[in-house]
Amino acid sequence: MKLLILLVIVVGVIAVAQLAKIYQLSARLRGHREEEISEADTKLQGSLWIVFMFVFFGMTIWQFVRYGDYLPPSASLHGKSVDTLMNYNLALIIFVFFVVNTLLFVFAYKYRYNKNRKAKFFPHDTRLELIWTVIPSIVLAVIIIYGLQTWTVMTGPASADAIRIELYSKQFDWTARYSGDNDEFGATDFNLITSSNPLGIVTQEGIDAALVKIDGKISKLNNELKSEKGHLLAEKKELESALHGGEHSHGDHDNHEISAEKKAHLTNRLQLIDDVLESGKTTILSEAAYEAKSDKVYRLERHRQRILELSSYELGRGIDPWSVGKDDKIVKGEFHIPLGREIEFVFRSRDVIHSALMPHFRAQMNTVPGLPTRFKVTPVITTDSMRTILDDPNFNYILLCNKICGSAHFNMKMDIVVDTEAEYDEWLNNQKVYISEKN
């Protein structure tokens, strides 16, 4: 059946092409030139533009009626302001859309080709240019000022009793962090990021664990380099040459007899090399691989030194940030926020620029490596209430990455649960602190 439909389409295309050729041939036989357009043709084309205008506008209006409510319900205090701003911009765009397209279609009909009419030469009009420059400038200025005012309210300083939550992004995952009883986040350092410390929280335990891991890597690489067969054989040859050259010296000024101490050292080293070669535990590396491993050792040693150089400092009120981080709470999969409380989100990124989007809260902020960003939200509808409003028992608020950040970008999301304050306090108290999870 599909093959038959395809054949019908192909035959139809061929038939249309042949009819077009027949029409062109008949026009030539009648002496009709292609560039000559009859008044009937221009009137038909102009009228079709008017018909298309009504069809086009009708389809546009139908789509607004059918799909006009494109945003999910707003669930934040500032959401209404954002929706008002968006509706204002949308209304302005729709107005301009209809005006411009109406003029386009009407002018196509009104100024269709007429051999008895000559176009007027109209090179310049200062008043016209002033109109189409000043009016758009005023409209754009209003949009920008209105938008900046809304943005300033949304991103301004948080209140003193706001709850601070850190959202940490990396390919392709979100992690939420809550501060401990002192309402302060522990210091972080990217040099301390490990599988057990994904945020790089600075604690003495974290430093010790990172040093143990780095020392293990350095030791393994050094053992591979020290037992590389090619370099061992080359060193053995040099040692034997040094020993034999010293033994055959007869006190000549051109020869330098080696001391007994140095001879013993060379002999011991030679014995160690022979032991390694005979053990069968040697490695064979190309020169490029050997240099790459040597460079890796150098970089790991620099990494180790940066960790050793971390120094504690006081946040004030006797708070040590190395101790503060021990009772931070790290949450994966979903995080909770309380109804009616202002939440200040602090965004960080480990690798590339991500974008934290919370569509129901009308909130979006880029997460930039090395540059913490902030946004504040006050939720006004709990998750349970929104499920009732939408008649969807499986609904959840969601945090998405809205910046294409790699192959698994589509899967970078995290659920958000809005609780009553009592439910939130109970949930938060049940979360383990960082140091206990680590141990």
C-alpha positions as CSV (number, residue, x, y, z in Angstrom):
1,M,0.0,0.0,0.0
2,K,2.8,2.4,0.9
3,L,4.6,1.6,-2.4
4,L,1.4,2.3,-4.3
5,I,1.0,5.7,-2.6
6,L,4.6,6.6,-3.4
7,L,4.1,5.6,-7.0
8,V,1.0,7.8,-7.3
9,I,2.9,10.8,-5.8
10,V,5.8,10.3,-8.2
11,V,3.5,10.0,-11.2
12,G,1.6,13.1,-10.0
13,V,4.9,15.2,-9.8
14,I,5.9,14.0,-13.3
15,A,2.5,14.9,-14.7
16,V,2.6,18.4,-13.2
17,A,6.1,18.9,-14.6
18,Q,5.0,17.8,-18.1
19,L,1.9,20.1,-17.9
20,A,4.2,23.0,-17.0
21,K,6.3,22.3,-20.1
22,I,3.2,22.1,-22.3
23,Y,2.1,25.5,-21.0
24,Q,5.5,27.1,-21.7
25,L,5.5,25.6,-25.2
26,S,2.0,26.9,-25.9
27,A,2.9,30.4,-24.6
28,R,5.8,30.5,-27.0
29,L,3.6,29.4,-30.0
30,R,1.2,32.2,-29.1
31,G,4.1,34.7,-29.0
32,H,3.6,35.4,-25.3
33,R,6.7,36.5,-23.4
34,E,7.3,35.3,-19.8
35,E,8.1,38.8,-18.5
36,E,4.8,40.2,-19.7
37,I,2.2,40.1,-17.0
38,S,-1.5,40.7,-17.7
39,E,-3.7,42.8,-15.6
40,A,-5.8,39.8,-14.8
41,D,-2.8,38.0,-13.5
42,T,-1.8,40.8,-11.2
43,K,-5.3,41.2,-9.9
44,L,-5.6,37.5,-9.2
45,Q,-2.3,37.4,-7.4
46,G,-3.1,40.5,-5.3
47,S,-6.5,39.1,-4.4
48,L,-5.0,35.8,-3.4
49,W,-2.7,37.7,-1.0
50,I,-5.8,39.2,0.7
51,V,-7.4,35.8,1.0
52,F,-4.2,34.4,2.4
53,M,-4.0,37.2,4.9
54,F,-7.4,36.2,6.4
55,V,-6.5,32.5,6.4
56,F,-3.2,33.3,8.0
57,F,-4.7,35.5,10.7
58,G,-7.5,33.0,11.3
59,M,-5.0,30.2,11.9
60,T,-3.0,32.4,14.2
61,I,-6.0,33.4,16.3
62,W,-7.1,29.7,16.5
63,Q,-3.7,28.7,17.8
64,F,-3.8,31.4,20.5
65,V,-7.3,30.1,21.5
66,R,-6.3,26.5,21.4
67,Y,-2.7,26.7,22.9
68,G,-2.7,30.2,24.4
69,D,-2.2,29.0,28.0
70,Y,1.3,27.9,27.4
71,L,2.8,28.5,30.9
72,P,2.3,26.1,33.8
73,P,0.6,27.7,36.9
74,S,2.8,30.1,38.8
75,A,3.8,28.8,42.2
76,S,6.0,31.7,43.5
77,L,5.4,35.1,45.0
78,H,7.2,36.9,42.2
79,G,5.6,34.6,39.5
80,K,2.7,37.0,38.9
81,S,5.1,39.9,38.2
82,V,7.0,37.7,35.7
83,D,3.8,36.6,34.0
84,T,2.6,40.2,33.8
85,L,5.9,41.2,32.2
86,M,5.6,38.3,29.7
87,N,2.0,39.1,28.8
88,Y,2.9,42.7,28.3
89,N,5.7,41.8,25.9
90,L,3.5,39.2,24.2
91,A,0.6,41.7,23.7
92,L,3.0,44.2,22.2
93,I,4.5,41.6,19.8
94,I,1.0,40.4,18.7
95,F,-0.1,44.0,18.0
96,V,3.0,44.7,15.9
97,F,2.6,41.3,14.2
98,F,-0.9,42.1,13.0
99,V,-0.2,45.7,12.0
100,V,3.0,44.8,10.0
101,N,1.5,41.8,8.2
102,T,-1.8,43.7,7.4
103,L,0.3,46.4,5.8
104,L,2.4,43.9,4.0
105,F,-0.6,42.0,2.4
106,V,-2.7,45.2,1.7
107,F,0.3,46.9,0.0
108,A,0.9,43.7,-2.0
109,Y,-2.7,44.1,-3.3
110,K,-2.8,47.9,-3.6
111,Y,0.5,48.3,-5.3
112,R,0.3,45.3,-7.6
113,Y,1.8,45.8,-11.1
114,N,-0.1,48.3,-13.4
115,K,1.4,49.2,-16.7
116,N,-0.4,52.5,-16.7
117,R,1.1,53.5,-13.3
118,K,4.7,54.7,-12.7
119,A,6.4,54.4,-9.4
120,K,7.2,57.6,-7.6
121,F,10.9,58.3,-6.8
122,F,11.0,58.7,-3.0
123,P,14.7,58.8,-1.8
124,H,14.5,60.3,1.6
125,D,12.0,61.6,4.3
126,T,13.5,62.8,7.6
127,R,10.1,62.8,9.3
128,L,9.4,59.2,8.3
129,E,12.9,58.1,9.6
130,L,12.3,60.0,12.8
131,I,9.0,58.3,13.4
132,W,10.3,54.7,12.8
133,T,13.4,55.5,15.0
134,V,11.8,57.3,18.0
135,I,8.7,55.2,18.4
136,P,10.6,51.8,18.6
137,S,13.2,53.4,20.9
138,I,10.5,54.5,23.3
139,V,8.8,51.2,23.3
140,L,12.1,49.3,23.8
141,A,13.1,51.6,26.6
142,V,9.8,50.9,28.4
143,I,10.3,47.1,28.0
144,I,13.9,47.3,29.2
145,I,13.1,49.5,32.3
146,Y,10.1,47.4,33.2
147,G,12.1,44.2,32.8
148,L,15.0,45.5,34.8
149,Q,12.7,46.5,37.7
150,T,11.2,43.0,37.7
151,W,14.6,41.4,37.6
152,T,16.0,43.6,40.4
153,V,13.1,42.6,42.7
154,M,13.7,38.9,41.9
155,T,17.5,39.0,42.4
156,G,17.8,41.6,45.1
157,P,19.3,40.9,48.6
158,A,17.4,38.1,50.5
159,S,15.8,38.8,53.8
160,A,17.6,38.1,57.1
161,D,15.4,35.0,57.8
162,A,15.7,33.5,54.3
163,I,16.7,29.9,54.0
164,R,19.9,29.4,52.0
165,I,20.2,26.4,49.7
166,E,23.2,25.7,47.5
167,L,22.5,24.0,44.2
168,Y,25.6,22.4,42.7
169,S,25.7,21.5,39.0
170,K,28.0,19.2,37.1
171,Q,27.6,17.1,34.0
172,F,24.9,15.7,34.3
173,D,23.7,16.0,37.8
174,W,22.4,18.4,40.5
175,T,23.2,18.3,44.2
176,A,21.5,20.3,46.9
177,R,23.3,21.4,50.1
178,Y,21.7,22.8,53.3
179,S,23.7,24.6,56.0
180,G,23.9,23.2,59.6
181,D,22.6,24.7,62.8
182,N,24.9,27.7,62.4
183,D,23.2,28.8,59.1
184,E,26.6,28.9,57.4
185,F,27.9,26.8,54.5
186,G,31.3,25.2,55.0
187,A,34.2,26.4,52.8
188,T,34.8,24.5,49.6
189,D,37.8,23.9,47.4
190,F,37.8,22.1,44.0
191,N,41.2,20.5,45.0
192,L,39.3,18.4,47.6
193,I,36.6,17.0,45.2
194,T,36.5,13.2,45.5
195,S,33.9,10.5,45.1
196,S,33.1,10.8,48.8
197,N,33.3,14.6,48.8
198,P,31.6,15.7,45.5
199,L,31.3,19.4,46.6
200,G,34.9,19.7,47.8
201,I,33.8,20.7,51.3
202,V,36.9,21.7,53.4
203,T,37.3,19.6,56.6
204,Q,40.4,18.1,58.1
205,E,39.0,14.7,57.4
206,G,38.5,15.7,53.7
207,I,42.0,17.0,53.4
208,D,43.4,13.8,54.9
209,A,41.3,11.6,52.6
210,A,42.4,13.7,49.5
211,L,46.1,13.5,50.5
212,V,45.8,9.7,51.0
213,K,44.2,9.3,47.5
214,I,46.8,11.5,45.8
215,D,49.8,9.9,47.6
216,G,48.5,6.5,46.4
217,K,48.3,7.7,42.8
218,I,51.8,9.2,43.0
219,S,53.3,6.1,44.6
220,K,51.7,3.9,41.9
221,L,53.0,6.1,39.1
222,N,56.5,6.3,40.6
223,N,56.7,2.5,40.9
224,E,55.8,2.2,37.2
225,L,58.4,4.7,36.2
226,K,61.1,3.2,38.5
227,S,60.5,-0.3,37.1
228,E,60.5,0.7,33.4
229,K,62.8,-1.8,31.6
230,G,64.3,0.5,29.0
231,H,65.3,3.1,31.5
232,L,66.6,0.5,33.9
233,L,68.8,-1.1,31.2
234,A,70.1,2.3,30.2
235,E,71.0,3.2,33.8
236,K,72.6,-0.2,34.3
237,K,74.9,0.4,31.3
238,E,75.9,3.8,32.7
239,L,76.6,2.4,36.1
240,E,78.8,-0.5,34.7
241,S,80.7,2.0,32.6
242,A,81.3,4.2,35.6
243,L,82.5,1.3,37.7
244,H,84.8,-0.2,35.1
245,G,86.2,3.2,34.1
246,G,87.1,3.7,37.8
247,E,88.7,0.3,38.2
248,H,90.9,0.7,35.1
249,S,92.2,4.1,36.1
250,H,96.0,4.2,36.7
251,G,96.3,7.6,38.2
252,D,96.4,9.4,34.9
253,H,95.4,13.0,35.0
254,D,92.8,12.3,32.3
255,N,91.1,9.6,34.4
256,H,89.4,10.1,37.7
257,E,89.4,7.2,40.1
258,I,86.1,6.9,42.0
259,S,86.1,6.9,45.8
260,A,85.3,3.7,47.7
261,E,82.1,5.3,49.1
262,K,80.8,6.2,45.6
263,K,81.8,2.8,44.3
264,A,79.8,1.1,47.0
265,H,76.8,3.3,46.2
266,L,77.0,2.4,42.5
267,T,77.4,-1.2,43.3
268,N,74.3,-1.2,45.5
269,R,72.3,0.6,42.9
270,L,73.4,-1.9,40.3
271,Q,72.4,-4.8,42.5
272,L,68.9,-3.2,43.0
273,I,68.4,-2.8,39.2
274,D,69.4,-6.5,38.7
275,D,66.9,-7.6,41.3
276,V,64.1,-5.6,39.6
277,L,65.0,-6.9,36.2
278,E,65.2,-10.5,37.4
279,S,61.9,-10.2,39.4
280,G,59.8,-10.0,36.2
281,K,57.9,-7.0,37.5
282,T,59.3,-4.5,35.1
283,T,57.1,-2.4,32.8
284,I,57.7,-1.5,29.2
285,L,56.7,2.0,28.2
286,S,57.2,4.1,25.0
287,E,59.1,7.3,25.5
288,A,55.9,9.3,25.1
289,A,54.1,7.2,27.7
290,Y,57.0,7.6,30.1
291,E,56.9,11.4,29.7
292,A,53.2,11.5,30.1
293,K,53.3,9.5,33.4
294,S,56.2,11.8,34.6
295,D,54.1,14.8,33.8
296,K,51.1,13.3,35.7
297,V,53.3,12.8,38.7
298,Y,54.4,16.4,38.5
299,R,50.8,17.6,38.3
300,L,49.7,15.4,41.2
301,E,52.5,16.7,43.3
302,R,51.4,20.3,42.6
303,H,47.8,19.3,43.4
304,R,49.1,17.9,46.7
305,Q,51.0,21.1,47.5
306,R,47.8,23.2,46.9
307,I,45.9,21.1,49.4
308,L,48.7,21.5,51.9
309,E,48.6,25.2,51.5
310,L,44.9,25.5,52.4
311,S,44.7,27.5,55.6
312,S,41.8,28.0,57.9
313,Y,40.3,31.4,58.6
314,E,37.6,32.8,60.9
315,L,34.2,33.7,59.6
316,G,33.5,35.8,62.7
317,R,31.6,34.9,65.9
318,G,34.2,32.2,66.5
319,I,33.1,30.2,63.5
320,D,35.7,28.1,61.7
321,P,34.6,27.3,58.1
322,W,36.5,23.9,58.3
323,S,34.2,22.9,61.2
324,V,31.1,24.5,59.7
325,G,31.1,22.1,56.8
326,K,30.9,19.0,59.0
327,D,27.2,19.5,59.7
328,D,26.2,20.6,56.2
329,K,23.5,18.3,54.6
330,I,24.0,17.0,51.1
331,V,20.8,15.9,49.2
332,K,20.5,14.0,45.9
333,G,17.5,13.1,43.8
334,E,15.1,15.7,45.2
335,F,15.2,18.6,47.7
336,H,12.5,20.2,49.8
337,I,11.5,23.8,50.5
338,P,8.9,25.2,52.9
339,L,5.8,27.1,51.9
340,G,5.7,30.8,52.4
341,R,9.4,31.1,53.3
342,E,11.9,33.1,51.2
343,I,14.5,30.8,49.8
344,E,17.9,32.1,48.6
345,F,19.4,29.7,46.1
346,V,23.2,29.8,45.6
347,F,24.3,28.2,42.4
348,R,27.8,26.7,41.7
349,S,29.1,24.7,38.8
350,R,32.0,22.2,38.7
351,D,32.6,22.0,34.9
352,V,30.7,24.0,32.3
353,I,28.0,26.7,32.3
354,H,24.6,25.2,33.2
355,S,21.3,27.0,33.6
356,A,19.1,26.2,36.6
357,L,15.4,26.5,35.5
358,M,12.5,26.1,37.8
359,P,9.6,26.8,35.4
360,H,6.7,26.7,38.0
361,F,8.6,29.3,40.2
362,R,9.5,31.5,37.1
363,A,13.1,31.2,38.1
364,Q,16.2,30.7,36.0
365,M,19.9,31.5,36.6
366,N,23.1,30.4,35.0
367,T,25.5,28.4,37.0
368,V,29.1,29.4,36.2
369,P,32.3,27.6,37.2
370,G,34.2,29.7,39.8
371,L,31.5,32.3,40.1
372,P,28.6,31.7,42.5
373,T,25.2,33.1,41.4
374,R,22.0,33.8,43.4
375,F,18.3,33.9,43.0
376,K,15.5,34.1,45.6
377,V,12.1,32.4,45.5
378,T,9.1,32.4,47.8
379,P,6.9,29.3,47.1
380,V,3.1,29.9,47.5
381,I,1.6,26.5,46.6
382,T,2.6,23.2,48.1
383,T,3.2,20.2,45.9
384,D,0.1,18.5,47.2
385,S,-2.0,21.5,46.4
386,M,-0.6,21.8,42.9
387,R,-1.4,18.1,42.3
388,T,-5.0,18.9,43.2
389,I,-5.1,22.0,41.0
390,L,-3.7,20.1,38.0
391,D,-5.6,16.9,38.8
392,D,-2.3,15.0,38.5
393,P,-1.3,12.8,41.5
394,N,2.2,12.2,40.0
395,F,3.0,15.9,39.6
396,N,6.3,17.3,41.0
397,Y,8.0,20.6,40.7
398,I,11.2,20.2,38.9
399,L,14.7,21.7,38.5
400,L,16.1,21.5,34.9
401,C,19.3,22.4,33.1
402,N,18.2,24.8,30.4
403,K,21.7,25.1,28.8
404,I,22.8,22.5,26.4
405,C,25.8,21.2,28.4
406,G,26.6,17.8,26.7
407,S,25.3,14.5,25.5
408,A,23.2,13.7,28.6
409,H,21.8,17.3,29.1
410,F,18.3,16.0,28.6
411,N,18.6,13.9,31.7
412,M,19.9,16.6,34.1
413,K,17.0,17.3,36.4
414,M,16.0,17.1,40.1
415,D,12.6,17.1,41.8
416,I,11.5,19.9,44.1
417,V,9.0,19.3,46.9
418,V,7.2,22.2,48.5
419,D,6.0,21.2,52.0
420,T,4.3,23.0,54.9
421,E,6.9,24.4,57.3
422,A,6.3,21.5,59.8
423,E,6.7,18.9,57.1
424,Y,9.8,20.6,55.9
425,D,11.4,20.8,59.3
426,E,10.7,17.1,59.8
427,W,12.2,16.2,56.5
428,L,15.3,18.3,57.1
429,N,15.9,16.8,60.5
430,N,15.9,13.3,59.0
431,Q,18.7,14.2,56.5
432,K,22.2,13.0,57.5
433,V,24.9,15.5,58.0
434,Y,27.9,15.4,55.6
435,I,30.5,14.1,58.1
436,S,28.3,11.2,59.2
437,E,27.5,10.2,55.6
438,K,31.2,10.2,54.9
439,N,32.1,8.0,57.8
